[in-house]
């Protein structure tokens, strides 16, 4: 005989309703794609799984077996009609049944997240297929290397500080390396999806990876070009600078939020200046064929990771030693020189020192800002590659204006901002 269980009516109804809703969601996508199993079939499968979960483990297993038999029948039928196997739909049916069982057991967020993600994968079949077919072997290897560095190597690193004078914290350094590389890799995916045509999008996306390389490429491609390409190079270089500042703000906000809080008064004028320099130019055009094309290298590789890691460790160790031996001025000098090489590594190093309490947030904010200013100024010589006096003049004035805004903001924040920040932090803690 079947077991007799008294279910709370409202709770049981909620579980069945959630399962049915999730089945309707994924079924709607399958119906729109004109598949054999559509809206009603997936709704029934989800409801079956939810009932199985409500009735117990044996019935949950039975509902899963029944769904598996249904997928077998579906594939036999399509094969007999010479239409090919419905492997994707079959997998979606089994996944829907499992999600329904979870609903019946009382889970809510997990089955909802699974079904929403599955529906998105089904709906984005063409973009994902086109994207994967366009991947090169080097890009696939880079993704694998990034996964190995994050999942395999990071857990094996020792915790806490190691080495002479306990100057190195391996896990903190590795997190910073992964964060910088991850930003570049995500940016590269966006690059693949949207293309590199158009100086606006090329400048901004390129600036997230390496602003100096982007500025150099845009300037060189504008050499001997027409007025439209020169105007596009100007906009692209300004946007590359804005992207570099945005990336550094993001790094500082993730690694040392208090340090970012101290230097917002300096970073904000720099970004505002970049926006004003773009006016009254036309709006961003992601599809235009005009303007130079930036050809950046793959933003993540083992060599790039080691370069970021070694530079980060070098700046952290040198910054800590010079701070202890020669005081704040030496640390600021190291941050500025580091910004000439890699502002991302220099900002991350300053943020890591704040997180390790080697320096206070105010010192870290000044170090990060000096690194960003150095990155802005180092781009000026690259603009000479354009071999266009008017473009070089405009860009020199623009970069000088951005740097002056940052310096003025830093001075103003030093005079008034520190007390404002302390007052705000006191109110928050109180």
N, C-alpha and C positions, 0 to 999 in steps of 0.2 A: 504494500500500500504506500501511497505517496505521503510524505511527512506533512503534518499539519502545523503551520507556523502562523502566529498572529503578527502581522506587520503593522507598524504605525502607518496609518493611511497617508498622511501628509508627506512623511519622509519617503515612503515607497513611491508616491506619485512624483516627487521631485527627482528621484533617481531615474525613473522611467522617462520622465520628460527630458532630462538632460541627455540621456542616451539617444532618444528619438530625435532630438534637435541636432545632435552631432551627426547622426546618420543622414538626416535631411541635408545637412551642409555638404558633406562629401558626395552624397547622391546627386545634389544639384549640379556639381561640376561634372560628374560622369554623364548625367543626362544631357548637359550642354555639349559634351563631346560626342554625343550620339553613340554611347556604348550600350551593349546588351543589358548590362546591369545598371539601372539608373536610379532615379530619385526614390521610388517606392521600395526597390530591392534593398538598397542600403539602409533605408529607414527600418525595414523589417529585420535586417541582420543586427542592427544596433539594438533594437527593442528585444530581440531574441537573446542577445548577450546580456542585456540588463536584467532580464527575467532570470537567466541562468545564474547571474551573480547574486540576485536576491534570494534564490532558492537554495544556494549552497554550492560547495565545491564540485560535487558530482554533476549537478545540472549545468554548471558553468562549463565543465569539460565536455558535456554532451552538446551544448550549444556550439562550441568551437568545432567539434567533430561534424556536426550537421552543416556548418558553414563550409568546412573543408570539402565535404561531399558535394555541396552546391557548386563550389569552384571547379571541381573535377568535371561535373556535368556541363558546366559552361564551356570549359575548354574542349571537351569532346565534341560538343555541338558546333563550336566555331571551326574546329579542325575538319569536321565532316563537311562543312560548308565551304572549305578551302579559303577561310578568312584568316588563318593564323591563330596562335594561342593568345589568350587574353591574360598574360602574365601580370601586367601592371594592375589591371582591374581585380584579378584574383588576390594579389597581395593586399590591395586596398580593402577588399572584403574581409579578409582574415584580421587585418588591423582594426577594422571597424567593429568586428565582433569582440576582439580583445578590449577595445575601448568601452564597448557596451557593458562587458563584464565588470570592468573597473567602476563604471557608473553604478551598477547594481550593488557593488560592494561598499559603496559610499564615497568613493573618490570623486573629486570634481575637477580640480585644476589639471591634474595629470592627463586624464583622457581628453579634456578639452584642448590642451596644448598639443597632444599627439594628433588629433584630428585636424586641427587648424593647420599644423605644419604639413601634414599629408596632403590636405587640400591645396595648399600653396604649391607644393612640389608637382602635383598633378596639373594645376592651372598654368604653371610656368614651364611646361615641358619644352616648348620651342625655344624660348630664350636660353634655358639651361643647356639644351642640346647643342644649340649654336655656339654657346660659350665654350663648352667642353671640347667640341670638335676643333675649335680654333686654338686650343692650348698647345703650346710647343712642349717638347721634352724637357727643356730647361725650366719652364714654368712649373711643370709637374714636380720636378726634382726640388725646386725651391719650396713648394708647398710641403713636401715631405720633410725637408730639412727643418722648416719652421716647426712642424709638428713634433719632430724628434727633440729639438731643442727645448720645447715647452713641456712635453709630456715625459720624456725619458731622462734628459740631462738635469732639468731643474730639481726634481725630487732627490737626485743623487748628490746634490751640492750640500756641503755642511751648513748647519744653521749657526747664526751668530757671527761674530768677528773673528778673523784668523790672521796669521802672519805676524811679522814684527810690529810691535806697538799696536797690534789689533787695528790696523788701518783699513783692512779689506773685509767687506761683508759680502760673500759670494752670492747669496740668494738675492739680496737687494740689487746687486749689480746685474744679475741675470734677468731679473724682472724688468729693469730699465732697458736692457738690450732688447728683450722681447717686445716691450711696449713701443720702442722706436721702430723696430723692424715690422711690427704689426701694423702700425700706422702706414708705413710705406707699402706693405702688401695689400691692405684694404684699398689704398689709393690706386694701386696698380690694377686691381679688379675693376674699380670704377673706370679706369682708363680703358680697359678692354671692352667694357660694356658700352661706353659712350663715345669712344674714339678719341683721337688726338687732334682732330681738325678744329681750327679756330684758335686764335691766340688767347682768347679769354679763358676758355676751359683748359687749354694747354698750360697757360701760365699758372693758374691756380692749382691744378692737380700736380704739376711739376714742382711748384713751390713747396708742397707738402712733403715731397721726397727729398729734394735738394735744390734750394733756391739758387745757389751759385751756378750749378750746371744749367738750370733753366734759363737764367739771365744770359749766360754765355751763349746758349743755343739760339735763343730768340734774337739776341743782338747780331750774331753772325749771319743768321738767315735774313735779317733785314738789310744787310749790306748790299747796295746796288738795287734794292727793290723799289717798288712804286710807293706813292704816298699812303695808299691803303695798308700795305704791309708794314710800313714804318709806324703808322698809327696803331696797328694791331700789336706790334712789338712793344710799344710804349705801354699800352694797357696790360699786356701780358706780364711785363716785368713788374709793374705796380701790383698786379694781382699776385704774382709770385712772392713779393715781399709781404703782402697781407697774409698769404697762406703760411709763410714761415712764422710770422708772429702768432697766428692762430694756433699752429702746431705747438709752439713753445708755451703758449698759455695753457693748452690742453695738458701738456706734459707736467707743467708746474702744478696745475690744479689737481691732477691725479696723484702725484708723488708728494706734494707739500702744499696742501690747500691754504694753510696760513701764510705761507710765503707769497702765494698768488694774491691773497687778500691785501698784503702790504704793497704790492706793486701795480695793482690795477689802475691806480691813478696815473701811472706812466705808460702802461700798455694801451690803455683806452685812447689817449690822444694820438698815438702812433697809428692805430687802426682807423680812427676817424680821419686822420690826415690822408691815408691811402684811399679811403672812400671819396673824399673831397677831390683828390687828384684825378679821379676817374670821371668827374662831372665836367661838362654836360655831355659826355660821350654816350654812345648808344648802349642799350642794355645788353646783358650777356646773351650770346647767341650760341647755343650748343651745336647747331647744325651747319653753320656757315662754313664754306670751303675757302674763305679768304683768310689770309694771315699765315704766318710760318707754322710749321709743324715741328714739335719737339720730339726728338728721338732719344728717350732716356733708356738706360740699361735696366735690366731686371732689378727691382728695388730690394730684393732679398736674396742673398746667397750666403754660403758659409764664410766667404771672404768678407762680405759686408758685415756679417754678425761679429766676426772676430775684430774687425776694424772698430766698430762701435764699442765693443766690449773693452778692448785695449785702451782706446782713447778715453772712455769713461773712467776706467780704473786709474789711468795715468793722471787725469784731471783731479779725481777724488783724492788720490794719494798726495800729489803735489800741492793741491789746495789745502789739505789738512796740515801738511808739513810747513808750508809757507805761512799759514795762519798762525801756527804755534811759534815759529821762529821769528817772523818779521811783522806779524800783525795783519790787520784787515786790508791794508793797502796792497800787500803782496797777494792776498787771496783774490782781490778784485782784478789785479793785473793778470793772474792766471785765468780767471773767467773771461776776460776780454780776449786774450790770446787764444783761448779755447774756442771762443765764438768765431774767430777767423778761420779755424779749421773745421769745426762742426758745432753750430749753435745748439743743435738738438742734444748732443753729448754734453756740452758745457752746461746747458740748463738742467739736464737730468742729474749731472754731478752736483750742482748747487742744491737741487731739491733733495738728493739723497743725503747730503751733509746736514740739511735741515732735519730730515727724518731721523737721522742718527744723533741729532742734538750736538753735532760738532760745532755748528754755528746757529745763531738765532734766526728766526724767519726774516727779520729785517735785512740781515747780511745776505741771506740766500736770495731775497728779492732783488737786491742791488746787483749781485753776481749774475743772476739770470737776465736782468735787464741789460747789463753791460755786454753779455754774450750776444744778445739780440741786436744791440746797436752795432757791435762788431760785424755781425752778419750782414747788416744793411750797408755798412760802409765798404766792406770788402767787395761788394757787387759793383761799385763804381768803376774800377778798372776794367771789368769784363764788358762794360757798355761800349768801350772804345772799339770793340770788334765790329760794331755796326758801321763804322767808317762814315758816319753821317753827323755832321757838326750840330745840326738842329736837334736831332734825337738825343745825342750825347748831352747837349746842354739841358734839354728838358728833363732828362732822367737824372742828371747830376743835381739839378735844382730840386727835383722831387725827392730823391733819396736824402739830400741834405735837410729838406723840410721834415721828413719823417724822423730823422735822427734828432733834429733840434726839438721836435715835439716830445720825443722820448726823454731827452735830457731835461727839458723844461718841466715835464711832468714829474720826473724823478726829484728834481730840486724842490718843486712845490709840495710834493708828497713828503719829502724829508722835513720841510718846515712846518707843515700843518697836518699832513696825513697821519703821521705816527700817533699823535695824540688823539685824532679822531678814531683810528683803529683801536687804540687802547680803550677808549670810552665805549665803543661798540662792543668789544669783547667783554668788558666789565658788565655791560647790561645783559649780554647773552649768558654769561656765567651766573649772574645774579638772578 
